């Protein structure tokens, strides 16, 4: 899963601390979890139905021998459905609650910082030599205004690295920055990039 969001156009850039992430939050907190929940629920309900049918046919096997073949087919379909359900639950267990992550980011950005770009990526990796996992990276780019710009950037870096909302998930956080040389920028203004590497989210076995 790759998600890249340009948070502000060049022509719309302004100073301030309010970040509008409503569109991202809708995607992360409603659409993806809802679709996954519906698929899991459908597989679960279908498995229960197959279990009931299988129990009914197995109870009648001694009386109606020809139904044995049908019961065996139902049992085979049940096993397939249970494997699908297990696979979906495994993907769900490796999920990070991006709704909470983005809301925490929105709350914690210092007033003098303006985010201009958010890039979220995912790769699949084998960790601990045998476990499959999803590894997420989050890159933030933005501007810091005024004489306290360096302190604002460091405050955001410290939040991502050490705050309870982020630190349990973070494997590494790196920050880089330079003077903002765009037209109209003050000599104290800075541009920055923060790269966040998340800890692997393992699939359930």
Secondary structure by P-SEA (a helix, b strand, c coil): cbbbbcccccccccccccccaaaaaaaacccaaaaaaaaaaaaaaaaaaaaaaaaaaaaaccccccaaaaaaaaaaaaaaaaaaaaaaaaaaaaccaaaaaaaaaaacccccccccbbbbbbbbbbccccbbbbbbbbbbbbcccccaaaaaaaaaaaaacccccccccccbbbbbccccccccccccbbbbbbbbbbccccccc
